[in-house]
Amino acid sequence: MTHKKRSSWRQLDPFLAREREKYGETIPSREFILQTLEERGMPLTLEELRAEWRLESDWEIEALSRRLRAMERDGQLIRNRREGYGPVAKMNLVTGRVIGHAEGHGFLIPDEGGDSLFLSPRQMRKLLHGDRAVARVIGVDYRGRREGAVVEVIERNTETVVGRFCEERGACFVIPDNKRINQDIMVPPDGRGAAQAGQIVIVELIEQPSSQNRPLGRVKEVLGEHMAPGMEVRIAIASHGIPVEWPEAVLVEARQYGEAVPESAKEGRWDLRATPLVTIDGITARDFDDAVYCERRGNNWRLLVAIADVSWYVRPGTALDHEARRRGNSVYFPDRAIPMLPEALSNGLCSLNPEVDRLCLVCEMTLNAEGRIIRSRFAEAVMRSHARLTYDTVAAIVADRDPRVRAEYAGVVPHLDRLHELYRLLRATREQRGAMDFDTQETVIEYSAERKIERILPTERNDAHRLIEECMIAANVAAARFLQRQKMPGLYRIHEGPTEDRLNKLRAFLGELGLGLGGGDKPSPLDYTRLLERVRDRPDAHLIQTVMLRSLAQAVYSPGNVGHFGLALDAYAHFTSPIRRYPDLQVHRAIRHALNGGKAVDFPYNHAELIGLGEHCSMTERRADEAVRDAVEWLKCEYMLDKVGQVFDGIITGVTGFGLFVELRGVFVEGLVHVTSLRNDYYQFDPVGHRLHGERSGQVYRLGDRLTVRVVRVDLDERKIDFEPVENERRESGQRNRWNRGRRRKE
């Protein structure tokens, strides 16, 4: 039996055909390597594996060596001191991405999901935010968190850092703008270039940190003075490592397709050019991913969601694909967008612009009278958008029923009315299954002619926004089900329910308010939704909603489907935005592979590769969110610079042991009331009740409470705004007046 294994590994490796298609020659697949190591139950060296499989040629041995090193870099294998390779999971180790914290510690987020590992500041000395590492669990800290010790750094994520250049006593260093990087970058005298103290610079790392030494770098570019117009976005882009420049090879590939869809590409596709599909987007949108059409068929509904066929243009292994994957997604700052694809594709050939032929991947769904999908199919198609509509226009047509606007768009009004009717059904179905709908407020920034913030306004969602959202959710559900039916590997959008620890904290908080969350140890989305509905009219509804939201995990991408808790769906995959999200492009590839007769075994992406891709795309999504948030916080600080001393009404949006975070009503700017500003008492932090409690006065400051504050300090470098409560002054004034009246009576 052993001899058979050694002499016929090609017959035993189920992924042989895939490896041959990808690489021409064949070497053992990653899955087969892991299977072999697990079956042997012990680490094996390169030489032992070579003998196991009787690999003789120099090419085979070198290829296996490269694969083992790649699996080590990807955190699938660990190499011990005797050069033996073993699966990370079998060696009680955890592989994951490092998330730094401004206070010096960090967390290792496991690739395979589950609870993160706490990394002490000592462990973080050898790491930077975003690195990938292998760690072992060394115990549980005083807060009940698993604590880890770094075994090996397998991937460095940081090549450049943006920050303020400083010079003290002849020593030069850069203080990173990204607060998740808590180590200063040392700069040798010959590495400062033209940088002057106080300027914002980009420093290129020439040595990564170690347990003994800080990172070392040289100044790559001087961005300028920190108050220069547009500096906030330039800093955010550089600080978070968002790719901006296009490699020439990428632009060449994008240009080679020309400006019109070639006739050869349309052949054999479903012709939808006569179907009145329309795009519905924001007024400033320039890249149109999706188009929709709806009609009644007896008691059922027929819904078409046509999505730009980006996968026809962006092929695996090309420069376009490499760059799109590196970016992961488009990034939308208040004043500009950093697209995932070059403009020739994102705003041109891939965009479903009106009155031009475009390639698309269409999802055709049949929904019953209850708004449930009873049939769905996918097809490669060619379409022609019949109108570029905005949300406001569609809302005026279907909700306000404005006769002037309906007359202007008479050609598409009937199917827009059908869409609106279907939307109401989909909305009702959404509520029945318990999909959560947290009431959050988003804002938009308006600039003056000098590119300074003029005002910050709340955004309003109308029926058109919700209509498109429900259509996209339906198509994403259909895509996930298609992957499952075809047994195709793909990236799902997963959202796990609350962990036991978060659930216990939520129940403790609700118990203090006389409330309860149904569902026992495993509450469902419907349990959350019912509680939200029950407290909607309470004065502390904002507080309860905030705490409930914080009990949930962040949605991520993974090939392992566990459902989407927030949307109350068993399977969900992002399919509808391949122009601006790489996971959607990957789902398109899986669908097209199946449509063209391919099987899972010959799909050129295995489970391990998709794990890495999902983790990467989740990271780029977080990176984009953090970069935009940093830029917006900078802009808001700049907006508040001339408002120091002014008084505003606000609401407490966060409570910590060091103070209260307050958002100004009508201004949508958040700042901190430090606990030392709460004078004449000692305040104790109650993490369960999300409140500060005065020991002597009994004064309570709680999440969701209203508070009048004065702006006392704005720090652009730290992106911090400090407030102080005005109530304290009134209270102290009253106390002084009472003391003075008493003193006069005694005199």
LINGIUR-V753505 format. One record per residue. N is the residue number from 0. RES is the residue in one letter. OMEGA is omega in radians with two decimals (none if undefined). D_FIRST is the distance of its C-alpha to the first C-alpha in Angstrom with 1 decimal. Layout:
N & RES & OMEGA & D_FIRST
N & RES & OMEGA & D_FIRST
This chain:
0 & M & 3.13 & 0.0
1 & T & 3.14 & 3.8
2 & H & 3.11 & 5.4
3 & K & -3.14 & 5.1
4 & K & -3.07 & 6.4
5 & R & -3.03 & 8.8
6 & S & -3.03 & 10.0
7 & S & -3.13 & 10.6
8 & W & -3.14 & 12.0
9 & R & 3.09 & 15.0
10 & Q & -3.08 & 13.5
11 & L & -3.10 & 12.3
12 & D & -3.07 & 15.6
13 & P & -3.08 & 18.1
14 & F & -3.11 & 21.1
15 & L & -3.09 & 20.5
16 & A & 3.13 & 23.7
17 & R & -3.14 & 25.8
18 & E & -3.13 & 24.9
19 & R & -3.13 & 25.8
20 & E & -3.08 & 29.0
21 & K & -2.97 & 30.1
22 & Y & -3.13 & 29.3
23 & G & 3.04 & 29.0
24 & E & -3.09 & 26.1
25 & T & 2.96 & 22.7
26 & I & 3.14 & 21.2
27 & P & 3.13 & 18.8
28 & S & 3.10 & 20.9
29 & R & -3.12 & 22.3
30 & E & -3.11 & 20.6
31 & F & 3.07 & 17.1
32 & I & 3.13 & 18.1
33 & L & -3.14 & 19.3
34 & Q & -3.13 & 16.3
35 & T & -3.12 & 14.0
36 & L & 3.12 & 16.7
37 & E & 3.13 & 17.2
38 & E & 3.13 & 13.6
39 & R & 3.05 & 13.7
40 & G & 3.14 & 17.1
41 & M & 3.07 & 18.9
42 & P & 3.12 & 20.7
43 & L & 3.11 & 19.2
44 & T & 3.07 & 21.5
45 & L & -3.12 & 21.7
46 & E & 3.13 & 20.6
47 & E & 3.09 & 17.5
48 & L & 3.10 & 16.6
49 & R & 3.13 & 17.6
50 & A & 3.14 & 15.3
51 & E & -3.05 & 12.3
52 & W & 3.12 & 13.1
53 & R & 3.06 & 14.7
54 & L & -3.02 & 18.1
55 & E & -3.02 & 20.7
56 & S & 3.11 & 23.9
57 & D & -3.12 & 26.6
58 & W & -3.12 & 26.9
59 & E & -3.11 & 23.3
60 & I & 3.13 & 23.5
61 & E & 3.13 & 27.0
62 & A & 3.10 & 26.1
63 & L & 3.11 & 23.3
64 & S & 3.13 & 25.8
65 & R & -3.13 & 28.4
66 & R & 3.12 & 26.2
67 & L & 3.11 & 25.3
68 & R & 3.11 & 29.0
69 & A & 3.12 & 29.9
70 & M & 3.06 & 27.7
71 & E & 3.11 & 29.3
72 & R & -3.10 & 32.7
73 & D & 3.08 & 32.0
74 & G & 3.08 & 31.1
75 & Q & -3.14 & 27.5
76 & L & 2.99 & 26.2
77 & I & -3.14 & 28.0
78 & R & -3.10 & 27.8
79 & N & -3.03 & 28.5
80 & R & 3.10 & 30.6
81 & R & 3.07 & 27.8
82 & E & 3.10 & 26.9
83 & G & 3.13 & 23.8
84 & Y & 3.07 & 23.3
85 & G & 3.09 & 22.8
86 & P & -3.12 & 23.6
87 & V & -3.09 & 27.3
88 & A & -3.11 & 26.9
89 & K & -3.07 & 24.5
90 & M & 3.09 & 27.1
91 & N & 3.11 & 30.0
92 & L & -3.12 & 31.7
93 & V & 3.09 & 33.6
94 & T & 3.13 & 34.1
95 & G & -3.13 & 37.2
96 & R & -3.11 & 40.6
97 & V & 3.05 & 43.5
98 & I & -3.13 & 46.8
99 & G & 3.10 & 49.7
100 & H & -3.07 & 52.8
101 & A & -3.10 & 56.4
102 & E & 3.03 & 56.8
103 & G & 3.11 & 54.2
104 & H & 3.13 & 51.1
105 & G & -3.14 & 48.3
106 & F & 3.02 & 45.3
107 & L & -3.13 & 41.6
108 & I & -3.05 & 40.8
109 & P & 3.10 & 37.0
110 & D & -3.07 & 35.2
111 & E & -3.14 & 33.5
112 & G & -3.11 & 36.8
113 & G & -3.07 & 38.2
114 & D & 3.14 & 40.8
115 & S & 3.07 & 41.8
116 & L & 3.06 & 41.8
117 & F & 3.09 & 45.3
118 & L & -3.10 & 45.7
119 & S & 3.07 & 48.7
120 & P & 3.11 & 51.2
121 & R & 3.11 & 49.8
122 & Q & -3.10 & 46.4
123 & M & -3.14 & 48.0
124 & R & -3.11 & 49.7
125 & K & -3.05 & 46.7
126 & L & 2.94 & 46.2
127 & L & 3.11 & 48.1
128 & H & 3.10 & 48.2
129 & G & 3.09 & 45.4
130 & D & 2.99 & 43.0
131 & R & -3.04 & 39.3
132 & A & 2.98 & 37.9
133 & V & -3.12 & 35.2
134 & A & 3.03 & 36.7
135 & R & 3.12 & 35.9
136 & V & -3.10 & 37.8
137 & I & 3.11 & 40.2
138 & G & 3.13 & 42.2
139 & V & -3.11 & 44.7
140 & D & -3.04 & 48.2
141 & Y & 3.12 & 51.5
142 & R & 3.09 & 51.3
143 & G & -3.13 & 48.0
144 & R & 3.02 & 46.0
145 & R & -3.12 & 42.6
146 & E & -3.07 & 43.3
147 & G & 3.01 & 41.0
148 & A & -3.06 & 40.9
149 & V & 3.07 & 39.8
150 & V & -3.10 & 36.7
151 & E & 3.00 & 36.8
152 & V & -3.03 & 38.8
153 & I & 3.11 & 36.4
154 & E & 3.07 & 39.1
155 & R & -3.07 & 42.8
156 & N & -2.99 & 44.8
157 & T & 3.08 & 48.3
158 & E & 3.11 & 49.7
159 & T & 3.13 & 53.3
160 & V & 3.07 & 55.5
161 & V & 3.14 & 59.0
162 & G & -3.11 & 61.6
163 & R & 3.13 & 65.1
164 & F & -3.10 & 65.8
165 & C & 3.11 & 67.4
166 & E & -3.13 & 69.2
167 & E & 3.09 & 70.2
168 & R & 3.09 & 71.7
169 & G & 3.12 & 70.2
170 & A & 3.14 & 66.6
171 & C & 3.12 & 65.3
172 & F & 3.13 & 62.7
173 & V & 3.07 & 61.7
174 & I & -3.06 & 61.6
175 & P & 3.06 & 58.9
176 & D & 3.11 & 60.3
177 & N & -3.05 & 57.0
178 & K & 3.05 & 57.4
179 & R & 3.01 & 53.7
180 & I & -2.98 & 53.7
181 & N & 3.07 & 55.6
182 & Q & 3.05 & 55.6
183 & D & 3.12 & 58.4
184 & I & 3.14 & 57.4
185 & M & -3.11 & 59.1
186 & V & 3.11 & 60.8
187 & P & -3.09 & 61.8
188 & P & -3.11 & 65.3
189 & D & -3.12 & 64.2
190 & G & -3.07 & 62.0
191 & R & -3.11 & 64.8
192 & G & -3.11 & 66.1
193 & A & -3.06 & 69.1
194 & A & 3.06 & 68.2
195 & Q & -3.11 & 71.1
196 & A & 3.10 & 70.9
197 & G & -3.12 & 70.7
198 & Q & 3.05 & 69.2
199 & I & -3.07 & 66.0
200 & V & 2.94 & 63.4
201 & I & -3.13 & 59.8
202 & V & 3.14 & 58.1
203 & E & -3.11 & 55.0
204 & L & 3.05 & 52.6
205 & I & 3.01 & 52.0
206 & E & 3.08 & 50.3
207 & Q & -3.12 & 48.3
208 & P & 3.03 & 49.2
209 & S & -3.14 & 47.6
210 & S & -3.13 & 48.2
211 & Q & -2.98 & 51.1
212 & N & 3.03 & 52.6
213 & R & 3.09 & 53.8
214 & P & -3.11 & 52.8
215 & L & -3.11 & 54.9
216 & G & 3.05 & 56.1
217 & R & -3.11 & 58.7
218 & V & -3.13 & 61.1
219 & K & -3.09 & 59.8
220 & E & 3.03 & 62.6
221 & V & -3.12 & 65.7
222 & L & 3.11 & 66.0
223 & G & -3.14 & 69.5
224 & E & -2.96 & 71.6
225 & H & -3.14 & 70.0
226 & M & -3.13 & 72.8
227 & A & 3.13 & 72.6
228 & P & 3.13 & 72.2
229 & G & -3.10 & 68.7
230 & M & -3.08 & 67.3
231 & E & 3.14 & 65.6
232 & V & 3.11 & 63.2
233 & R & 3.11 & 62.7
234 & I & -3.12 & 61.8
235 & A & 3.14 & 59.5
236 & I & -3.10 & 57.7
237 & A & -3.09 & 57.3
238 & S & -3.08 & 56.6
239 & H & 3.06 & 53.6
240 & G & 3.13 & 52.3
241 & I & -3.13 & 52.8
242 & P & -3.12 & 52.5
243 & V & -3.08 & 55.8
244 & E & 3.12 & 56.1
245 & W & 3.01 & 54.4
246 & P & -3.07 & 52.6
247 & E & -3.13 & 54.3
248 & A & 3.12 & 51.1
249 & V & -3.14 & 51.0
250 & L & 3.12 & 54.6
251 & V & 3.13 & 54.2
252 & E & -3.13 & 51.3
253 & A & -3.10 & 53.4
254 & R & -3.04 & 56.5
255 & Q & -3.13 & 54.8
256 & Y & 3.13 & 54.7
257 & G & -3.07 & 58.5
258 & E & -3.12 & 60.6
259 & A & 3.13 & 59.9
260 & V & -3.14 & 56.9
261 & P & -3.12 & 56.2
262 & E & -3.13 & 56.7
263 & S & -3.13 & 53.3
264 & A & -3.10 & 51.7
265 & K & -3.05 & 53.6
266 & E & 3.09 & 52.4
267 & G & -3.13 & 50.3
268 & R & 3.04 & 51.0
269 & W & -3.08 & 52.7
270 & D & -3.14 & 56.4
271 & L & -3.04 & 57.8
272 & R & 3.12 & 60.8
273 & A & 3.13 & 63.3
274 & T & -3.05 & 61.9
275 & P & 3.02 & 64.0
276 & L & 3.13 & 61.3
277 & V & 3.02 & 62.8
278 & T & 3.12 & 61.7
279 & I & -3.05 & 63.0
280 & D & 3.06 & 62.8
281 & G & -3.04 & 64.9
282 & I & -3.11 & 68.0
283 & T & -3.08 & 66.7
284 & A & 3.11 & 63.3
285 & R & 3.10 & 62.5
286 & D & -3.04 & 58.9
287 & F & -3.11 & 58.4
288 & D & -2.85 & 54.8
289 & D & 3.04 & 55.6
290 & A & -3.03 & 58.0
291 & V & 3.06 & 58.6
292 & Y & -3.11 & 60.1
293 & C & 3.06 & 60.8
294 & E & 3.05 & 62.4
295 & R & 3.02 & 62.9
296 & R & -3.06 & 61.5
297 & G & 3.11 & 63.0
298 & N & -3.09 & 61.9
299 & N & 3.11 & 59.0
300 & W & 3.02 & 58.8
301 & R & -3.11 & 57.2
302 & L & 3.03 & 56.3
303 & L & 3.00 & 55.2
304 & V & -3.11 & 53.9
305 & A & -3.08 & 53.5
306 & I & -3.14 & 51.8
307 & A & -3.11 & 52.1
308 & D & -3.13 & 49.2
309 & V & -3.06 & 48.6
310 & S & 3.10 & 45.0
311 & W & -3.10 & 46.5
312 & Y & -3.06 & 48.2
313 & V & -3.06 & 45.9
314 & R & 3.12 & 42.6
315 & P & 3.08 & 39.5
316 & G & -3.14 & 39.4
317 & T & 3.08 & 43.2
318 & A & 3.09 & 45.7
319 & L & -3.11 & 47.2
320 & D & -3.13 & 43.9
321 & H & -3.11 & 43.2
322 & E & 3.11 & 46.8
323 & A & 3.12 & 46.7
324 & R & 3.13 & 43.5
325 & R & 3.14 & 45.0
326 & R & 3.06 & 48.1
327 & G & -3.12 & 46.2
328 & N & 2.98 & 49.5
329 & S & -3.14 & 53.2
330 & V & -3.05 & 55.4
331 & Y & 3.06 & 58.9
332 & F & -3.11 & 61.5
333 & P & -3.05 & 65.1
334 & D & -3.12 & 66.5
335 & R & 3.09 & 63.6
336 & A & 3.02 & 60.1
337 & I & -3.00 & 57.2
338 & P & 3.08 & 55.2
339 & M & -3.13 & 51.4
340 & L & 3.09 & 52.2
341 & P & -3.06 & 55.0
342 & E & 3.13 & 58.3
343 & A & 3.10 & 58.0
344 & L & -3.01 & 55.2
345 & S & 3.13 & 55.8
346 & N & -3.08 & 59.5
347 & G & -2.96 & 59.4
348 & L & -3.13 & 56.8
349 & C & -3.07 & 54.5
350 & S & -3.10 & 57.4
351 & L & -3.12 & 58.6
352 & N & -3.07 & 62.2
353 & P & 2.99 & 64.9
354 & E & 3.02 & 65.8
355 & V & 3.12 & 63.1
356 & D & 3.11 & 60.0
357 & R & 3.03 & 56.8
358 & L & 3.13 & 53.1
359 & C & 2.97 & 51.6
360 & L & -3.00 & 48.7
361 & V & 3.03 & 50.4
362 & C & 3.11 & 49.4
363 & E & -3.09 & 51.3
364 & M & 2.97 & 51.6
365 & T & -3.12 & 53.3
366 & L & -3.12 & 54.6
367 & N & -3.05 & 56.3
368 & A & 3.10 & 59.6
369 & E & 3.13 & 58.1
370 & G & 3.13 & 56.7
371 & R & 3.14 & 53.0
372 & I & 3.11 & 50.6
373 & I & 3.05 & 49.8
374 & R & 3.05 & 48.5
375 & S & 3.07 & 47.5
376 & R & 3.13 & 46.3
377 & F & 3.14 & 45.9
378 & A & 2.97 & 47.1
379 & E & -3.03 & 47.9
380 & A & 2.98 & 51.7
381 & V & -3.04 & 54.8
382 & M & 3.07 & 57.7
383 & R & -3.13 & 61.2
384 & S & -3.11 & 62.4
385 & H & 3.09 & 65.8
386 & A & 3.00 & 67.0
387 & R & -3.06 & 66.2
388 & L & 3.05 & 67.2
389 & T & 3.12 & 67.5
390 & Y & -3.11 & 66.9
391 & D & 3.13 & 70.7
392 & T & -3.12 & 71.5
393 & V & 3.09 & 69.1
394 & A & 3.11 & 70.3
395 & A & -3.12 & 73.9
396 & I & -2.95 & 72.9
397 & V & -3.10 & 70.9
398 & A & -3.14 & 72.1
399 & D & -3.12 & 75.6
400 & R & 3.14 & 76.2
401 & D & -3.05 & 78.5
402 & P & -3.14 & 80.5
403 & R & -3.12 & 81.0
404 & V & 3.12 & 77.3
405 & R & 3.11 & 76.3
406 & A & -3.13 & 78.7
407 & E & -3.10 & 77.4
408 & Y & -3.04 & 73.8
409 & A & -3.07 & 74.8
410 & G & -3.10 & 72.1
411 & V & -3.10 & 69.2
412 & V & -3.10 & 70.9
413 & P & -3.10 & 69.8
414 & H & 3.01 & 66.1
415 & L & 3.07 & 66.7
416 & D & 3.10 & 68.4
417 & R & 3.10 & 65.4
418 & L & -3.11 & 63.1
419 & H & 3.09 & 65.3
420 & E & 3.12 & 65.3
421 & L & 3.11 & 61.5
422 & Y & -3.13 & 61.4
423 & R & 3.07 & 63.3
424 & L & -3.14 & 60.8
425 & L & 3.12 & 57.9
426 & R & 3.13 & 59.7
427 & A & 3.10 & 60.3
428 & T & 3.11 & 56.6
429 & R & -3.12 & 55.7
430 & E & -3.13 & 58.0
431 & Q & -3.11 & 56.8
432 & R & 3.03 & 53.2
433 & G & 3.10 & 54.4
434 & A & -3.05 & 53.7
435 & M & -3.12 & 55.4
436 & D & -3.13 & 58.4
437 & F & -3.09 & 59.6
438 & D & -3.14 & 63.1
439 & T & -3.08 & 62.7
440 & Q & 3.04 & 65.3
441 & E & -3.08 & 64.5
442 & T & 3.05 & 67.1
443 & V & -3.10 & 68.1
444 & I & 3.06 & 70.0
445 & E & -3.09 & 73.1
446 & Y & 2.99 & 74.3
447 & S & 3.13 & 77.8
448 & A & -3.14 & 78.9
449 & E & -3.14 & 78.2
450 & R & 3.00 & 74.5
451 & K & -3.13 & 75.3
452 & I & 3.09 & 74.3
453 & E & 3.09 & 77.2
454 & R & 3.07 & 75.7
455 & I & -3.02 & 72.6
456 & L & 3.06 & 72.4
457 & P & 3.06 & 70.2
458 & T & -3.13 & 68.3
459 & E & 3.09 & 68.8
460 & R & 3.12 & 66.2
461 & N & -3.10 & 67.7
462 & D & -3.14 & 66.4
463 & A & 3.06 & 65.2
464 & H & -3.07 & 62.8
465 & R & 3.12 & 61.4
466 & L & 3.14 & 61.3
467 & I & 3.13 & 59.1
468 & E & -3.13 & 56.9
469 & E & 3.09 & 56.2
470 & C & -3.14 & 55.5
471 & M & 3.10 & 53.0
472 & I & 3.13 & 51.3
473 & A & 3.14 & 51.0
474 & A & 3.11 & 49.4
475 & N & 3.07 & 47.0
476 & V & 3.13 & 46.0
477 & A & 3.13 & 45.4
478 & A & 3.13 & 43.3
479 & A & 3.13 & 41.0
480 & R & 3.11 & 40.7
481 & F & 3.11 & 40.0
482 & L & -3.14 & 37.0
483 & Q & -3.14 & 35.7
484 & R & -3.09 & 36.3
485 & Q & -3.09 & 34.5
486 & K & -3.13 & 31.7
487 & M & 3.04 & 32.7
488 & P & -3.13 & 32.1
489 & G & 3.11 & 35.5
490 & L & 3.05 & 37.8
491 & Y & 3.01 & 39.5
492 & R & -3.04 & 42.7
493 & I & 3.13 & 41.9
494 & H & -3.06 & 44.5
495 & E & 3.10 & 43.4
496 & G & -3.07 & 45.8
497 & P & 3.03 & 47.5
498 & T & -3.13 & 45.6
499 & E & -3.12 & 46.5
500 & D & -3.14 & 48.6
501 & R & 3.14 & 50.5
502 & L & 3.12 & 51.0
503 & N & 3.12 & 52.5
504 & K & 3.12 & 54.9
505 & L & -3.12 & 55.9
506 & R & 3.11 & 56.7
507 & A & 3.11 & 58.6
508 & F & -3.13 & 60.7
509 & L & -3.14 & 61.4
510 & G & 3.13 & 62.3
511 & E & 3.14 & 65.1
512 & L & -3.11 & 66.5
513 & G & -3.12 & 66.3
514 & L & 3.11 & 63.5
515 & G & 3.08 & 60.1
516 & L & -3.12 & 56.9
517 & G & 3.04 & 55.4
518 & G & 3.11 & 51.7
519 & G & -3.11 & 51.0
520 & D & -3.11 & 48.0
521 & K & 3.14 & 46.8
522 & P & 3.13 & 49.9
523 & S & 3.03 & 49.6
524 & P & 3.13 & 51.4
525 & L & 3.08 & 53.9
526 & D & 3.09 & 54.8
527 & Y & -3.08 & 55.5
528 & T & 3.13 & 57.5
529 & R & 3.10 & 59.6
530 & L & 3.11 & 60.5
531 & L & 3.13 & 61.5
532 & E & -3.09 & 63.7
533 & R & -3.06 & 65.3
534 & V & -2.98 & 66.3
535 & R & -3.08 & 67.2
536 & D & 3.12 & 71.0
537 & R & 3.11 & 70.9
538 & P & 3.13 & 72.5
539 & D & -3.11 & 69.4
540 & A & -3.13 & 67.1
541 & H & 3.11 & 66.2
542 & L & -3.10 & 65.2
543 & I & 3.14 & 63.0
544 & Q & -3.13 & 61.3
545 & T & -3.13 & 60.6
546 & V & 3.10 & 58.9
547 & M & -3.13 & 56.9
548 & L & -3.12 & 55.8
549 & R & 3.11 & 54.7
550 & S & -3.07 & 52.5
551 & L & 3.12 & 50.2
552 & A & 3.07 & 47.4
553 & Q & 3.10 & 47.6
554 & A & -3.11 & 46.0
555 & V & 3.08 & 43.1
556 & Y & -3.13 & 40.7
557 & S & 3.05 & 37.0
558 & P & 3.10 & 34.2
559 & G & -3.06 & 33.7
560 & N & 3.02 & 36.4
561 & V & 3.13 & 38.2
562 & G & -3.14 & 41.5
563 & H & -3.05 & 44.9
564 & F & -3.06 & 46.9
565 & G & 3.13 & 50.2
566 & L & 3.14 & 50.3
567 & A & -3.11 & 48.9
568 & L & 3.13 & 46.2
569 & D & -3.14 & 42.6
570 & A & -3.07 & 41.6
571 & Y & 3.12 & 43.5
572 & A & 3.10 & 42.9
573 & H & -3.07 & 45.5
574 & F & -2.84 & 46.2
575 & T & -3.10 & 49.9
576 & S & -3.08 & 50.6
577 & P & 3.08 & 48.5
578 & I & -3.03 & 51.5
579 & R & 3.10 & 51.5
580 & R & -3.12 & 48.1
581 & Y & 3.10 & 44.8
582 & P & 3.10 & 42.7
583 & D & 3.09 & 44.7
584 & L & 3.14 & 44.0
585 & Q & 3.08 & 40.2
586 & V & 3.08 & 40.6
587 & H & -3.13 & 42.5
588 & R & 3.13 & 39.7
589 & A & 3.14 & 37.3
590 & I & -3.14 & 39.8
591 & R & 3.10 & 40.7
592 & H & 3.14 & 37.0
593 & A & -3.14 & 36.7
594 & L & -3.13 & 40.1
595 & N & 3.03 & 39.1
596 & G & -3.13 & 36.0
597 & G & 3.11 & 33.4
598 & K & -3.13 & 30.5
599 & A & -3.04 & 29.0
600 & V & 3.13 & 25.9
601 & D & 3.04 & 28.2
602 & F & -2.99 & 30.8
603 & P & 3.07 & 31.1
604 & Y & 3.13 & 31.1
605 & N & -3.06 & 28.1
606 & H & -3.11 & 28.5
607 & A & 3.12 & 28.5
608 & E & 3.14 & 31.2
609 & L & 3.04 & 33.2
610 & I & 3.13 & 33.2
611 & G & 3.13 & 34.7
612 & L & 3.12 & 37.1
613 & G & 3.13 & 38.3
614 & E & 3.13 & 39.0
615 & H & -3.12 & 40.8
616 & C & 3.05 & 42.9
617 & S & 3.12 & 43.8
618 & M & -3.12 & 44.9
619 & T & 3.07 & 47.1
620 & E & 3.09 & 48.6
621 & R & -3.14 & 49.5
622 & R & 3.13 & 50.7
623 & A & 3.14 & 53.0
624 & D & -3.11 & 54.4
625 & E & 3.13 & 55.1
626 & A & 3.12 & 56.7
627 & V & 3.12 & 59.0
628 & R & 3.11 & 59.9
629 & D & -3.13 & 60.8
630 & A & -3.13 & 63.0
631 & V & 3.12 & 64.7
632 & E & 3.07 & 65.3
633 & W & -3.12 & 66.9
634 & L & 3.13 & 69.1
635 & K & 3.07 & 70.1
636 & C & 3.11 & 71.1
637 & E & 3.13 & 73.1
638 & Y & -3.07 & 74.7
639 & M & -3.07 & 75.8
640 & L & -3.09 & 77.2
641 & D & -3.12 & 80.8
642 & K & 3.08 & 80.5
643 & V & -3.10 & 80.5
644 & G & -3.14 & 83.1
645 & Q & -3.08 & 82.9
646 & V & -3.12 & 82.1
647 & F & 2.95 & 79.6
648 & D & -3.12 & 78.4
649 & G & 3.10 & 74.7
650 & I & -3.11 & 71.9
651 & I & -3.11 & 69.5
652 & T & 3.11 & 66.0
653 & G & 3.12 & 64.2
654 & V & 3.11 & 64.9
655 & T & 3.10 & 63.5
656 & G & -3.11 & 64.6
657 & F & 3.07 & 66.5
658 & G & -3.05 & 68.3
659 & L & 2.97 & 68.6
660 & F & -3.05 & 67.4
661 & V & 3.05 & 70.1
662 & E & -3.11 & 70.1
663 & L & -3.10 & 73.6
664 & R & 3.12 & 74.7
665 & G & -3.14 & 75.5
666 & V & 3.09 & 74.4
667 & F & 3.07 & 70.6
668 & V & -3.10 & 70.3
669 & E & 3.09 & 68.6
670 & G & -3.05 & 69.7
671 & L & 2.89 & 69.6
672 & V & -3.11 & 72.2
673 & H & -3.07 & 71.3
674 & V & 3.12 & 71.7
675 & T & 3.07 & 74.5
676 & S & 3.10 & 76.5
677 & L & -2.94 & 76.7
678 & R & 3.04 & 79.6
679 & N & 3.09 & 81.5
680 & D & 2.98 & 78.5
681 & Y & -3.07 & 75.1
682 & Y & 3.11 & 72.3
683 & Q & -3.11 & 69.1
684 & F & 3.08 & 66.0
685 & D & -3.08 & 64.5
686 & P & 3.13 & 61.0
687 & V & -3.13 & 60.6
688 & G & -3.13 & 64.0
689 & H & -3.07 & 63.7
690 & R & 2.96 & 67.2
691 & L & -3.04 & 69.4
692 & H & 3.12 & 71.8
693 & G & -3.08 & 75.1
694 & E & -3.04 & 75.6
695 & R & -3.04 & 79.4
696 & S & -3.05 & 80.3
697 & G & 3.12 & 77.6
698 & Q & -3.13 & 77.1
699 & V & 3.00 & 73.7
700 & Y & -2.99 & 72.1
701 & R & 3.06 & 69.3
702 & L & 3.13 & 66.9
703 & G & 3.12 & 68.8
704 & D & 3.05 & 72.3
705 & R & -3.09 & 75.0
706 & L & 3.06 & 76.4
707 & T & -3.03 & 79.2
708 & V & 3.02 & 78.4
709 & R & 3.07 & 80.0
710 & V & -3.09 & 78.1
711 & V & -3.13 & 78.6
712 & R & 3.05 & 76.1
713 & V & -3.13 & 73.9
714 & D & -3.11 & 71.4
715 & L & -3.10 & 69.9
716 & D & -3.11 & 67.6
717 & E & -3.06 & 65.9
718 & R & -3.10 & 66.4
719 & K & 3.05 & 68.1
720 & I & -3.13 & 71.2
721 & D & 3.08 & 73.0
722 & F & 2.90 & 75.2
723 & E & -3.10 & 77.5
724 & P & 3.11 & 78.6
725 & V & -3.14 & 82.2
726 & E & -3.14 & 82.5
727 & N & -3.13 & 82.6
728 & E & -3.13 & 85.7
729 & R & -3.12 & 87.4
730 & R & -3.13 & 86.5
731 & E & 3.13 & 87.7
732 & S & 3.11 & 90.9
733 & G & 3.13 & 91.7
734 & Q & 3.13 & 91.2
735 & R & -3.14 & 93.4
736 & N & 3.13 & 96.1
737 & R & 3.14 & 96.0
738 & W & -3.13 & 96.3
739 & N & 3.12 & 99.2
740 & R & 3.12 & 101.0
741 & G & -3.12 & 100.7
742 & R & -3.14 & 101.9
743 & R & -3.14 & 105.0
744 & R & -3.14 & 105.8
745 & K & -3.14 & 105.7
746 & E & none & 107.9
